[in-house]
Amino acid sequence: MTISIWRYSHLALAISSFLLLTLASVTGIILAVKPISQKLQPYRVDGFADVTLAQTLPVLKKNYPELTELSVDVNGFVRLQGNNAEGDKVDGYIDPRTGKVLGAVAPKSEFFEWAEALHRSLFLHELGRFFIGLTAFLLLLIATSGTVLIVQRQRGVKRFFIRIVRENFAQYWHVVLGRVSLIPILVIALSGTYLSLDRFGVFGKTEPTSPNIDLDAVKDSPKRNLADMPVFQTTRLADVRSIDFPFADDPEEFYVLKLRDRELTVNQITGDILNEIPYPTTVLLANLSLNLHTGRASAVWSIILAIASGNILFFIWSGFTITLKRRANRIKNKFGASESQFIILVGSENGSTFRFARSVQEQLLQQGETVHLAELNQYTTYPKAEYLIVLTATYGLGDAPTNARQVTSLLEKYPQAQPVRYSVVGFGSRAYSDFCQFAFEVNSLLARQPWATALVDIHTVSDKSPAEFGLWAEAWSQQAARPLLLADDLRHSPTALNTLTVTSNTRTAQPDGTFLVRLRPPRHQRVTSGDLLAIYPANDYRERLYSIGRLAEAGSNDLQLSVRLHPGGLGSTFLHELVAGQTVRARIVDNAHFHFPRKAPAVLLIANGTGIAPFLGMVSQNKSNVPTHLYCGFRHQTSFDVYRTLLETSRQSGKLTSLHVAYSREGDRQYVSDLLTRDADQIASLLETNGVVMICGSLAMQRDVFALLETICQTKLGQLLSYYQAHGQVLTDCY
């Protein structure tokens, strides 16, 4: 392998990621200051590492009759939440030996919160997290290819640190600082990549399952003092992440100790360990990666990370400076049809589709690939082609564009002699009934060719949407193992907001209760149940999204939000304080992938808590009486009472076929997954007959439901769950 290939790879990776890498580096420098400033706070006590729970808990129980939670952060600061002997609320850092409050918990810095959100997700939520994770992986590849270049430049690993020949400022310091920063940058890239993969569940379930405790076997004697319980005598406070205290002196209420490597459930009377769940390796690796990536455990490491992030910014500048100097007098290489590995064919009537094609072409060229771009009417034999990309619009009433009308005859005339993997992207507008019809025809033509194999399913792009084109780019990149990023900026900014009027607010007297808010959008605004309402409670960049239920009531155009009040929650507190007649500035986010599937033979809705919100609207709008089954879970019956009347009315009218409710804190103490397990045969039958399953609620619930559906699909249908996801039969919108 020649040095030029490594250089081109290094350059291509840098070009494809430098924008996000610049953003990540700048915010990384800012965030490196955060752990340093935190460690300067005077809340860590001397001898903290030697303090045991047997020393701390009796003192706390004596001074604070009502304890809710104790937590220990990476700085060794002990935070206590509860009430003191006078009944006053306590939430602050304490001395674990005396129980004395050392200081109140300061509010989080808005600046650091802003920088962290930008660093993690670009304010694009999961899509942004994907791009940041991809950037971390690209940084890993850049560091690897850069290391190979230095080794080859220095003519061997043993000569890695010898003197650099100084050609110019940019070149010299690019190599010198690259060698010095190599280890920290590799740590940043590896830990960032791992955290991103962990975020998207690549390594499977990372949290311990709920403890399975036989309540009938719980003992209430012999009674021990906290200081005499062996588990508390052997557990150091430094090994604790948090402790959940029992709510009452009932033997069925337990201490839950979340340690660094495991979770313990402890009998509050006898001190017996009722359940022990070791954390999986993935959790330990995720915590280690977080410590290494953020520097939160060490001020010295935070400084090193800040310097490394600054060096990355220098590498971006110096790398492009070196490249421009080297390429100033070079002619751009052009590849012909007979020598190219990647063939891009375009069908376009007015030329707009070529913009997307050139974006793909340029990025592949930047990665050192041989690429040939042509019109569909120029299709011919491609002896070295491995990949064929067709980007085509539809003209007229489902017809081919002028430059693509001969493709049918050309495919018959020029079969390829070697296997070729193809992908088709259709461009058009969903306002027309023949949306992307020609693209589907081309896809069918290619599917019938013996030499052609689909790399990914056909993708469609409406109204030149960068976001929809990005979905294809992401899918294609994964299958072709070539990074393909968009030059288009997919980030949104909160502009052009709509004004909605509050028509009612049920409010709640409970600190964690559920309430319903109804809002009236502008007359022209098109909204469907399952769409999202984005609000900006503090009139700044902080966005909060809520699922919308559109209720089909006579003369009503209102949207309904189901919200759980979180004490101190930015969005829920803002909505809870709204009164009828007040106006709200917000925007409607189209969430087309989570709309009610009207053409499905049957629909199964699964929700927990406020995740039921969009389903209330979907059921209400089910005028065709599509067989619809709702499975929902709540803690108590009172939580469900808010929705009971509406759902019972829908069931009586035939809009809701069946209703199944589980309560986790009373009665039989069931979860939604228990109801689904009971009806596994019906679920399998629904999927087998092209029915659709929709899931909305917490991510924890989604993980449990997915595990159950995976079992049902494999044991009863002989397919993986991913098969039904790929066919649009399993839809999710969880948080």
Phi and psi in degrees as a GROMACS rama.xvg file:
@    title "Ramachandran Plot"
@    xaxis  label "Phi"
@    yaxis  label "Psi"
@TYPE xy
-82.291  160.56  THR-2
-65.5231  -29.0471  ILE-3
-64.518  -36.9944  SER-4
-63.6625  -43.9377  ILE-5
-63.4147  -38.227  TRP-6
-66.1026  -44.4473  ARG-7
-64.7606  -38.6207  TYR-8
-64.106  -44.4056  SER-9
-59.3958  -43.8038  HIS-10
-67.5856  -44.5441  LEU-11
-61.8586  -42.2801  ALA-12
-64.7644  -40.46  LEU-13
-66.0323  -42.8251  ALA-14
-64.4386  -41.2279  ILE-15
-73.1051  -12.0173  SER-16
-131.177  2.0263  SER-17
-67.0544  -30.8837  PHE-18
-64.4858  -52.2144  LEU-19
-67.735  -33.2101  LEU-20
-65.9094  -38.1812  LEU-21
-62.9994  -46.5322  THR-22
-62.3383  -44.0139  LEU-23
-64.9604  -36.2253  ALA-24
-70.2415  -44.0749  SER-25
-61.9172  -48.5437  VAL-26
-68.1503  -29.6207  THR-27
-64.2843  -38.7465  GLY-28
-62.8451  -44.2629  ILE-29
-61.5425  -46.2122  ILE-30
-71.8752  -20.8133  LEU-31
-67.0663  -22.2127  ALA-32
-75.1875  -27.0823  VAL-33
-59.4904  -53.3916  LYS-34
-65.0313  -28.9758  PRO-35
-65.8446  -45.9363  ILE-36
-64.552  -34.5716  SER-37
-68.0535  -38.3103  GLN-38
-71.9888  -13.2466  LYS-39
-80.8122  -9.67864  LEU-40
-72.4495  143.668  GLN-41
-88.9193  47.9291  PRO-42
-109.291  0.714484  TYR-43
-96.8541  131.442  ARG-44
-97.7258  154.771  VAL-45
-65.3209  142.376  ASP-46
73.4296  15.7617  GLY-47
-56.3911  -38.3443  PHE-48
-64.5497  -18.5481  ALA-49
-100.085  -5.66624  ASP-50
-75.6933  132.066  VAL-51
-104.223  165.009  THR-52
-66.532  -29.1394  LEU-53
-64.4975  -25.8854  ALA-54
-84.4237  -34.6707  GLN-55
-84.62  -48.6173  THR-56
-61.6624  -43.5198  LEU-57
-60.3228  -38.1266  PRO-58
-64.4083  -43.0959  VAL-59
-67.7639  -41.436  LEU-60
-63.7622  -32.9341  LYS-61
-71.2624  -41.957  LYS-62
-87.3484  -22.4347  ASN-63
-131.746  96.6169  TYR-64
-59.5584  -32.857  PRO-65
-117.297  109.252  GLU-66
-112.57  134.304  LEU-67
-104.208  -52.1764  THR-68
-156.593  144.699  GLU-69
-123.192  133.796  LEU-70
-135.272  151.157  SER-71
-125.665  120.971  VAL-72
-90.2401  -179.562  ASP-73
-68.4411  -13.9469  VAL-74
-87.321  -5.07078  ASN-75
82.9616  15.6516  GLY-76
-85.4774  130.28  PHE-77
-99.7489  118.927  VAL-78
-107.714  133.241  ARG-79
-119.603  136.818  LEU-80
-125.873  128.352  GLN-81
168.18  -155.124  GLY-82
-127.914  143.896  ASN-83
-87.2761  -173.997  ASN-84
-64.1244  -26.2164  ALA-85
-84.8193  -0.995952  GLU-86
86.0332  5.07211  GLY-87
-81.0319  143.797  ASP-88
-71.2396  137.006  LYS-89
-122.55  129.311  VAL-90
-149.151  91.7693  ASP-91
-163.986  178.876  GLY-92
-86.3471  140.155  TYR-93
-129.419  163.132  ILE-94
-85.2016  114.757  ASP-95
-66.7803  -14.6183  PRO-96
-88.3721  -29.1875  ARG-97
-115.703  -18.2282  THR-98
81.8587  2.00109  GLY-99
-68.6034  135.303  LYS-100
-76.2406  123.452  VAL-101
-91.3212  -22.4264  LEU-102
171.57  155.819  GLY-103
-78.1638  155.504  ALA-104
-74.4691  117.257  VAL-105
-73.3521  145.379  ALA-106
-62.1487  149.691  PRO-107
-66.4072  141.655  LYS-108
-67.2661  123.242  SER-109
-62.1616  -34.5251  GLU-110
-65.1084  -47.0945  PHE-111
-66.0212  -37.0764  PHE-112
-62.4207  -42.0667  GLU-113
-62.8646  -47.2659  TRP-114
-63.5494  -37.9971  ALA-115
-67.7079  -42.2097  GLU-116
-63.4874  -41.2283  ALA-117
-65.6028  -42.0854  LEU-118
-66.1834  -37.5024  HIS-119
-81.6687  -40.255  ARG-120
-142.635  3.78389  SER-121
59.6654  20.4988  LEU-122
64.2828  19.9426  PHE-123
-109.576  12.7912  LEU-124
60.8486  -133.535  HIS-125
-65.7202  -35.8216  GLU-126
-62.092  -43.9184  LEU-127
-64.2897  -39.2308  GLY-128
-61.4313  -36.4731  ARG-129
-63.2161  -46.3796  PHE-130
-64.3155  -40.0584  PHE-131
-66.5099  -40.5672  ILE-132
-62.7039  -41.3871  GLY-133
-63.6817  -38.0098  LEU-134
-63.387  -40.654  THR-135
-62.0089  -40.3881  ALA-136
-67.1465  -40.7099  PHE-137
-64.0736  -37.0636  LEU-138
-61.3099  -37.8241  LEU-139
-61.9982  -44.358  LEU-140
-66.6982  -38.7284  LEU-141
-62.2158  -44.7545  ILE-142
-63.7723  -38.6794  ALA-143
-66.6529  -49.7055  THR-144
-64.8114  -36.3759  SER-145
-64.2725  -37.8859  GLY-146
-63.6998  -43.598  THR-147
-60.8233  -41.3761  VAL-148
-61.3896  -41.3328  LEU-149
-66.4136  -43.2141  ILE-150
-59.5128  -45.2586  VAL-151
-69.8305  -36.6038  GLN-152
-64.3276  -41.0914  ARG-153
-85.5289  -2.559  GLN-154
63.1154  48.5878  ARG-155
132.472  153.219  GLY-156
-65.8304  -37.2397  VAL-157
-64.8414  -23.7243  LYS-158
-98.1003  15.1876  ARG-159
-56.7641  -39.03  PHE-160
-105.548  15.9657  PHE-161
-77.4997  173.382  ILE-162
-58.9016  139.697  ARG-163
-92.0503  134.629  ILE-164
-71.0289  124.982  VAL-165
-91.9323  108.485  ARG-166
-89.9464  -48.7593  GLU-167
-156.664  172.423  ASN-168
-57.3488  -51.4474  PHE-169
-61.8618  -46.5002  ALA-170
-64.3737  -45.1678  GLN-171
-62.1913  -53.1003  TYR-172
-74.2054  -23.7605  TRP-173
-59.9372  -42.9121  HIS-174
-78.2687  -44.4914  VAL-175
-61.2765  -51.0732  VAL-176
-69.5279  -28.3871  LEU-177
-62.5597  -40.581  GLY-178
-68.196  -42.2103  ARG-179
-67.0823  -37.6278  VAL-180
-93.0248  3.03806  SER-181
-57.58  -51.3496  LEU-182
-63.1574  -51.3784  ILE-183
-58.5  -39.092  PRO-184
-68.0652  -39.4858  ILE-185
-62.3772  -39.7168  LEU-186
-64.2703  -44.4106  VAL-187
-59.0626  -46.9701  ILE-188
-67.8306  -45.3329  ALA-189
-64.8514  -47.4504  LEU-190
-66.1237  -39.2305  SER-191
-64.7584  -40.9693  GLY-192
-64.4424  -44.2069  THR-193
-62.7802  -44.7485  TYR-194
-61.8568  -36.8567  LEU-195
-67.6754  -45.0745  SER-196
-63.1479  -39.6215  LEU-197
-64.8317  -38.941  ASP-198
-59.653  -38.8113  ARG-199
-91.5053  12.8621  PHE-200
70.7207  24.2458  GLY-201
-63.5741  -32.7321  VAL-202
-93.824  12.1376  PHE-203
84.4125  -161.889  GLY-204
-67.7338  128.146  LYS-205
-112.735  -5.84011  THR-206
-110.209  147.361  GLU-207
-65.9941  150.094  PRO-208
-74.467  160.729  THR-209
-62.5745  140.092  SER-210
-64.0575  137.218  PRO-211
-102.596  96.9786  ASN-212
-112.545  130.763  ILE-213
-80.1807  100.458  ASP-214
-62.756  -29.8247  LEU-215
-68.0044  -22.3078  ASP-216
-95.0817  0.552512  ALA-217
-72.3742  128.419  VAL-218
-89.7297  150.627  LYS-219
-116.59  15.5078  ASP-220
-158.09  157.42  SER-221
-76.1187  148.4  PRO-222
-82.3864  129.049  LYS-223
-117.769  150.614  ARG-224
-72.8825  153.548  ASN-225
-58.2578  -38.8721  LEU-226
-68.3624  -18.1154  ALA-227
-98.4625  -3.89522  ASP-228
-77.0122  123.375  MET-229
-56.3208  -38.4034  PRO-230
-63.9331  -34.939  VAL-231
-79.3896  -27.4893  PHE-232
-70.6654  -29.9287  GLN-233
-99.6143  -4.57108  THR-234
-101.999  118.854  THR-235
-81.0513  145.275  ARG-236
-61.4442  -30.4171  LEU-237
-66.3471  -19.5634  ALA-238
-92.092  0.807203  ASP-239
-96.4562  137.874  VAL-240
-94.0655  -47.6844  ARG-241
-160.91  159.5  SER-242
-130.676  124.946  ILE-243
-95.2653  124.946  ASP-244
-89.6458  151.118  PHE-245
-65.1593  146.373  PRO-246
-78.2711  -25.7374  PHE-247
-148.339  176.781  ALA-248
-85.4121  26.1362  ASP-249
-81.7244  134.774  ASP-250
-58.3961  -21.8967  PRO-251
-86.0422  2.62605  GLU-252
-103.929  133.982  GLU-253
-125.942  162.135  PHE-254
-82.143  133.447  TYR-255
-116.112  110.917  VAL-256
-100.271  114.314  LEU-257
-99.326  103.389  LYS-258
-93.5972  -175.764  LEU-259
-69.3462  -29.7501  ARG-260
-125.331  -1.03341  ASP-261
-164.087  173.724  ARG-262
-126.958  132.748  GLU-263
-119.102  140.14  LEU-264
-111.046  122.159  THR-265
-120.796  132.086  VAL-266
-64.6611  122.698  ASN-267
-72.4238  -15.2791  GLN-268
-97.0889  -48.025  ILE-269
-97.3467  -19.2337  THR-270
82.0481  6.20992  GLY-271
-67.6191  143.578  ASP-272
-84.0934  110.053  ILE-273
-83.9234  -26.1738  LEU-274
-158.955  139.61  ASN-275
-134.167  122.011  GLU-276
-121.588  103.813  ILE-277
-66.5135  138.377  PRO-278
-69.7691  139.096  TYR-279
-63.8806  160.651  PRO-280
-56.6863  -33.011  THR-281
-62.5206  -35.7908  THR-282
-67.9378  -44.1325  VAL-283
-64.1271  -40.3762  LEU-284
-67.2529  -36.9258  LEU-285
-64.9078  -41.6779  ALA-286
-65.5102  -41.381  ASN-287
-62.8451  -44.0371  LEU-288
-62.2728  -39.3179  SER-289
-65.1752  -41.2914  LEU-290
-63.2208  -43.3854  ASN-291
-69.9538  -36.2584  LEU-292
-77.252  -31.4882  HIS-293
-101.815  -20.3012  THR-294
70.8278  17.459  GLY-295
-68.2387  -20.1395  ARG-296
-91.2083  -9.77971  ALA-297
-150.951  125.764  SER-298
-67.2445  -36.3897  ALA-299
-63.6169  -44.0112  VAL-300
-66.4449  -33.3018  TRP-301
-61.3487  -40.9887  SER-302
-64.5672  -41.6298  ILE-303
-61.9227  -41.6917  ILE-304
-64.1644  -39.5116  LEU-305
-63.0896  -42.7286  ALA-306
-64.6242  -43.144  ILE-307
-62.9473  -39.9936  ALA-308
-64.6751  -39.2587  SER-309
-63.6598  -37.8161  GLY-310
-64.8871  -34.5422  ASN-311
-60.6509  -42.1202  ILE-312
-60.4636  -40.7795  LEU-313
-65.106  -39.8293  PHE-314
-62.0186  -38.3153  PHE-315
-61.5019  -48.5571  ILE-316
-64.6403  -50.7572  TRP-317
-67.3659  -35.0833  SER-318
-63.5696  -45.506  GLY-319
-68.7257  -33.2677  PHE-320
-62.8836  -44.7361  THR-321
-61.0362  -44.5736  ILE-322
-64.4353  -45.9735  THR-323
-61.0984  -38.7811  LEU-324
-66.7598  -37.4003  LYS-325
-74.2387  -29.5037  ARG-326
-101.856  1.3246  ARG-327
-57.9753  -38.6411  ALA-328
-106.577  15.2845  ASN-329
-101.56  147.09  ARG-330
-88.8706  136.74  ILE-331
-64.2057  132.345  LYS-332
-75.531  136.542  ASN-333
-121.396  137.689  LYS-334
-111.584  136.804  PHE-335
-85.1913  171.914  GLY-336
-63.2247  -32.1531  ALA-337
-80.2224  -10.9452  SER-338
-119.035  6.26566  GLU-339
-98.61  141.406  SER-340
-86.3332  -30.7574  GLN-341
-113.699  125.452  PHE-342
-114.396  124.758  ILE-343
-114.852  118.951  ILE-344
-114.561  138.159  LEU-345
-125.584  135.767  VAL-346
-117.461  114.815  GLY-347
-151.407  134.82  SER-348
-85.2675  -39.5382  GLU-349
-113.665  4.35316  ASN-350
91.5039  -5.46966  GLY-351
-67.713  -28.6404  SER-352
-69.6168  -24.1117  THR-353
-62.7358  -26.4358  PHE-354
-61.1365  -41.0607  ARG-355
-71.1687  -38.2188  PHE-356
-64.2467  -42.0875  ALA-357
-66.25  -33.7647  ARG-358
-60.7966  -43.9797  SER-359
-65.973  -45.5536  VAL-360
-59.0563  -46.9172  GLN-361
-64.3064  -39.7127  GLU-362
-68.7372  -37.8753  GLN-363
-67.8074  -37.6671  LEU-364
-64.4517  -38.1906  LEU-365
-64.8572  -24.1997  GLN-366
-89.5409  5.31255  GLN-367
85.1318  14.9994  GLY-368
-87.3232  156.081  GLU-369
-91.5888  121.572  THR-370
-131.923  139.484  VAL-371
-128.081  125.562  HIS-372
-110.155  131.192  LEU-373
-153.7  169.225  ALA-374
-78.261  158.115  GLU-375
-62.5056  -32.3644  LEU-376
-68.8508  -10.4833  ASN-377
-98.0056  11.6564  GLN-378
-57.1064  136.66  TYR-379
-152.911  -163.678  THR-380
-81.8332  143.411  THR-381
-130.127  90.7866  TYR-382
-61.3884  -25.4752  PRO-383
-110.121  6.92838  LYS-384
-69.806  136.249  ALA-385
-117.35  -26.6699  GLU-386
-130.892  134.99  TYR-387
-122.594  123.839  LEU-388
-116.5  123.14  ILE-389
-113.856  119.203  VAL-390
-116.473  113.241  LEU-391
-140.951  143.378  THR-392
-93.0713  172.855  ALA-393
-115.553  135.926  THR-394
-115.084  143.424  TYR-395
65.1686  -136.686  GLY-396
-95.3936  66.7811  LEU-397
80.063  16.5468  GLY-398
-90.348  170.892  ASP-399
-80.3359  146.929  ALA-400
-61.1072  161.884  PRO-401
-56.67  -39.439  THR-402
-84.8691  15.7149  ASN-403
-136.162  11.1558  ALA-404
-73.8102  -17.0249  ARG-405
-97.4479  4.47394  GLN-406
-63.3818  -33.1228  VAL-407
-63.2306  -48.8873  THR-408
-69.2071  -34.1821  SER-409
-68.0964  -36.5095  LEU-410
-63.0092  -35.7102  LEU-411
-73.3963  -35.5069  GLU-412
-76.368  -34.1369  LYS-413
-123.338  74.6554  TYR-414
-71.3343  147.675  PRO-415
-83.6667  145.304  GLN-416
-84.2193  -13.308  ALA-417
-128.322  159.977  GLN-418
-63.5345  139.202  PRO-419
-132.923  134.571  VAL-420
-97.4327  127.12  ARG-421
-118.735  160.612  TYR-422
-147.532  136.135  SER-423
-118.346  132.327  VAL-424
-121.669  123.533  VAL-425
-101.574  139.303  GLY-426
-117.484  137.366  PHE-427
-179.271  -153.818  GLY-428
-138.062  132.805  SER-429
-71.3957  -3.64621  ARG-430
-70.7877  -15.2049  ALA-431
-108.186  143.725  TYR-432
-69.0908  -24.0306  SER-433
-97.7064  36.2679  ASP-434
-52.2817  117.454  PHE-435
57.8533  28.0684  CYS-436
-59.4481  -44.0937  GLN-437
-64.4042  -36.3335  PHE-438
-61.912  -39.6093  ALA-439
-66.1055  -34.9258  PHE-440
-66.0661  -44.0741  GLU-441
-62.2403  -41.3743  VAL-442
-61.049  -40.2114  ASN-443
-67.3736  -39.7669  SER-444
-60.361  -46.2966  LEU-445
-66.1408  -36.3199  LEU-446
-62.7391  -26.1777  ALA-447
-86.3846  -6.59044  ARG-448
-80.6614  130.132  GLN-449
-64.8934  -23.2636  PRO-450
-89.8678  -7.11011  TRP-451
-104.478  136.846  ALA-452
-130.866  131.344  THR-453
-69.7839  128.24  ALA-454
-79.8093  -43.9745  LEU-455
-140.638  163.378  VAL-456
-64.8694  157.439  ASP-457
-59.0412  138.914  ILE-458
-116.911  148.958  HIS-459
-122.67  148.276  THR-460
-127.55  119.833  VAL-461
-98.0669  130.82  SER-462
54.4091  39.0421  ASP-463
56.8396  36.0833  LYS-464
-67.5613  117.811  SER-465
-61.0364  -34.805  PRO-466
-63.8732  -43.4556  ALA-467
-70.9517  -36.4796  GLU-468
-65.4409  -33.3574  PHE-469
-64.5337  -31.5686  GLY-470
-63.3047  -41.7674  LEU-471
-66.1486  -44.3822  TRP-472
-58.433  -40.4178  ALA-473
-65.4878  -46.4353  GLU-474
-64.682  -43.6837  ALA-475
-64.4253  -42.2415  TRP-476
-59.7835  -41.5655  SER-477
-65.3744  -39.7858  GLN-478
-79.3854  -34.8265  GLN-479
-89.2012  -7.81276  ALA-480
58.7592  33.9666  ALA-481
-127.175  125.351  ARG-482
-65.4235  128.193  PRO-483
-131.434  107.798  LEU-484
-109.934  162.222  LEU-485
-95.6739  138.678  LEU-486
-76.7685  -22.577  ALA-487
-71.6641  141.591  ASP-488
-84.4382  114.158  ASP-489
-91.375  0.237094  LEU-490
-76.0017  140.246  ARG-491
-100.569  158.148  HIS-492
-126.527  145.233  SER-493
-72.9735  71.2034  PRO-494
-115.651  168.388  THR-495
53.641  49.7338  ALA-496
-77.9522  151.439  LEU-497
-93.2012  156.342  ASN-498
-104.387  119.627  THR-499
-112.967  145.605  LEU-500
-107.11  130.945  THR-501
-73.0637  125.579  VAL-502
-103.822  -25.7122  THR-503
-164.143  158.836  SER-504
-152.273  115.302  ASN-505
-73.932  -26.0793  THR-506
54.7357  178.987  ARG-507
-154.789  148.21  THR-508
-91.7744  -8.71773  ALA-509
-89.1824  140.449  GLN-510
-65.1983  -23.4353  PRO-511
-125.344  31.1487  ASP-512
-84.1439  170.878  GLY-513
-103.889  141.053  THR-514
-139.722  159.999  PHE-515
-114.389  133.2  LEU-516
-120.109  131.203  VAL-517
-111.82  135.206  ARG-518
-129.202  142.677  LEU-519
-105.721  115.857  ARG-520
-80.973  169.613  PRO-521
-58.3769  153.002  PRO-522
-58.9751  -36.2198  ARG-523
-80.0407  -10.9924  HIS-524
-74.5952  124.328  GLN-525
-92.5533  122.566  ARG-526
-136.575  141.652  VAL-527
-128.995  145.323  THR-528
-55.2297  132.612  SER-529
106.483  -20.2781  GLY-530
-68.2582  172.202  ASP-531
-119.705  145.591  LEU-532
-105.987  120.182  LEU-533
-98.9552  119.132  ALA-534
-115.152  158.318  ILE-535
-128.022  81.7442  TYR-536
-58.5996  -33.5328  PRO-537
-100.912  11.9184  ALA-538
55.5982  36.5603  ASN-539
-134.246  -157.242  ASP-540
-71.1663  -16.8561  TYR-541
-71.937  118.234  ARG-542
-110.193  140.516  GLU-543
-125.584  132.138  ARG-544
-110.042  138.135  LEU-545
-134.3  137.193  TYR-546
-69.9842  140.905  SER-547
-102.537  136.428  ILE-548
-112.261  122.917  GLY-549
-99.8056  110.917  ARG-550
-88.943  129.335  LEU-551
-89.5466  78.0012  ALA-552
-112.347  150.952  GLU-553
-57.4448  123.685  ALA-554
70.5954  8.12178  GLY-555
-107.268  139.431  SER-556
-120.267  19.2513  ASN-557
-75.2151  152.288  ASP-558
-104.273  144.326  LEU-559
-120.912  132.523  GLN-560
-111.236  137.267  LEU-561
-107.899  118.054  SER-562
-128.699  137.966  VAL-563
-99.9192  127.21  ARG-564
-75.4188  117.744  LEU-565
-103.563  121.884  HIS-566
-54.3561  121.725  PRO-567
81.1343  0.0280666  GLY-568
-68.3379  132.022  GLY-569
-63.7362  -53.0444  LEU-570
-74.7462  -47.3047  GLY-571
-66.2954  -37.8137  SER-572
-65.4619  -41.3904  THR-573
-60.2236  -47.407  PHE-574
-68.342  -35.3606  LEU-575
-64.9736  -29.6489  HIS-576
-86.4135  -4.65003  GLU-577
-68.8269  147.049  LEU-578
-125.818  157.186  VAL-579
-56.0084  135.808  ALA-580
96.1912  -18.3744  GLY-581
-74.8758  153.028  GLN-582
-109.524  153.019  THR-583
-131.681  134.368  VAL-584
-93.4548  122.257  ARG-585
-157.156  175.698  ALA-586
-133.146  149.602  ARG-587
-92.3133  125.815  ILE-588
-102.934  116.45  VAL-589
-64.6584  126.619  ASP-590
-124.934  57.6584  ASN-591
-56.9444  -29.2378  ALA-592
-70.7267  -10.1472  HIS-593
-121.649  34.3806  PHE-594
-91.0082  156.161  HIS-595
-62.4727  125.06  PHE-596
-78.8118  92.0192  PRO-597
-61.8431  -28.5855  ARG-598
-91.0151  0.530379  LYS-599
-72.6276  143.09  ALA-600
-68.2834  -25.5846  PRO-601
-160.599  152.924  ALA-602
-132.512  135.11  VAL-603
-113.635  120.025  LEU-604
-105.714  130.34  LEU-605
-126.698  126.122  ILE-606
-147.71  158.336  ALA-607
-137.392  144.709  ASN-608
58.3202  -137.944  GLY-609
-72.5137  -3.62063  THR-610
-63.8939  -9.77715  GLY-611
-73.9113  -12.9505  ILE-612
-51.5293  -56.0422  ALA-613
-65.7229  -29.7376  PRO-614
-69.2548  -29.8525  PHE-615
-60.5676  -43.4854  LEU-616
-69.0471  -40.9047  GLY-617
-62.0599  -43.4973  MET-618
-65.5756  -42.8952  VAL-619
-61.4357  -34.0141  SER-620
-92.6765  5.22866  GLN-621
-77.9558  68.3791  ASN-622
-70.1122  -23.751  LYS-623
-83.3269  -0.581585  SER-624
54.1018  43.7051  ASN-625
-60.9235  130.3  VAL-626
-51.7689  116.881  PRO-627
-131.463  128.716  THR-628
-120.205  127.473  HIS-629
-112.488  122.744  LEU-630
-113.768  121.868  TYR-631
-139.517  151.509  CYS-632
-127.364  139.938  GLY-633
-139.912  164.208  PHE-634
-73.1784  -46.569  ARG-635
-134.124  161.306  HIS-636
-62.1717  -32.9625  GLN-637
-62.7304  -29.0006  THR-638
-67.8978  -31.8617  SER-639
-82.6858  -23.9046  PHE-640
-58.4277  -26.9909  ASP-641
-60.7241  -30.0193  VAL-642
-108.089  -7.94304  TYR-643
-57.0918  -49.0202  ARG-644
-60.4758  -46.563  THR-645
-61.6896  -42.9148  LEU-646
-71.4887  -38.3871  LEU-647
-65.0142  -38.8788  GLU-648
-63.4496  -42.1106  THR-649
-65.869  -36.0117  SER-650
-69.4234  -39.1109  ARG-651
-66.7249  -30.6737  GLN-652
-86.3725  -3.94233  SER-653
89.7064  -0.368884  GLY-654
-74.405  -26.5261  LYS-655
-120.24  119.916  LEU-656
-77.1197  -45.4334  THR-657
-148.323  151.655  SER-658
-130.666  127.386  LEU-659
-128.915  121.059  HIS-660
-122.38  134.745  VAL-661
-117.807  139.653  ALA-662
-117.868  123.664  TYR-663
-87.964  -14.546  SER-664
-116.843  4.2657  ARG-665
-155.231  170.789  GLU-666
63.0749  -129.998  GLY-667
-77.7557  -4.73327  ASP-668
53.014  65.8362  ARG-669
-108.514  159.785  GLN-670
-115.163  166.353  TYR-671
-56.3148  -39.5496  VAL-672
-60.7432  -30.5653  SER-673
-65.7916  -40.7851  ASP-674
-66.4686  -39.3409  LEU-675
-68.0251  -38.332  LEU-676
-60.7074  -41.1737  THR-677
-60.6169  -37.0134  ARG-678
-107.059  32.0574  ASP-679
-58.3814  -38.5739  ALA-680
-64.5469  -41.6732  ASP-681
-65.7695  -37.2954  GLN-682
-65.9549  -43.1707  ILE-683
-61.3758  -41.7497  ALA-684
-64.1953  -39.5242  SER-685
-63.1507  -44.3782  LEU-686
-67.2539  -37.6628  LEU-687
-65.6605  -28.4596  GLU-688
-100.151  26.638  THR-689
70.0351  21.2494  ASN-690
-71.2143  167.559  GLY-691
-121.459  136.128  VAL-692
-108.074  128.071  VAL-693
-119.972  133.379  MET-694
-125.394  129.094  ILE-695
-142.691  130.597  CYS-696
153.275  -148.158  GLY-697
-77.7797  153.987  SER-698
-65.5197  -31.6802  LEU-699
-62.4472  -44.1123  ALA-700
-63.4118  -41.5352  MET-701
-60.0712  -42.8114  GLN-702
-60.5436  -43.8111  ARG-703
-64.7557  -42.608  ASP-704
-66.9729  -40.9218  VAL-705
-61.4435  -41.8922  PHE-706
-61.2282  -41.0924  ALA-707
-68.357  -44.9779  LEU-708
-62.5449  -36.9559  LEU-709
-60.1935  -42.5636  GLU-710
-64.9683  -43.7996  THR-711
-61.716  -45.5187  ILE-712
-63.412  -42.1765  CYS-713
-75.634  -42.2412  GLN-714
-81.7407  -31.3132  THR-715
-107.07  -21.1363  LYS-716
-120.695  -11.1093  LEU-717
70.0815  23.6026  GLY-718
-132.17  158.918  GLN-719
-80.9142  155.259  LEU-720
-58.3682  -35.2904  LEU-721
-59.485  -26.9667  SER-722
-62.4844  -44.8096  TYR-723
-76.4795  -29.0944  TYR-724
-65.1871  -43.6271  GLN-725
-64.986  -26.4224  ALA-726
-95.4271  14.1068  HIS-727
70.6367  24.4999  GLY-728
-100.716  -7.76248  GLN-729
-129.804  111.225  VAL-730
-116.924  139.614  LEU-731
-132.333  150.167  THR-732
-150.641  78.809  ASP-733
-114.906  165.651  CYS-734
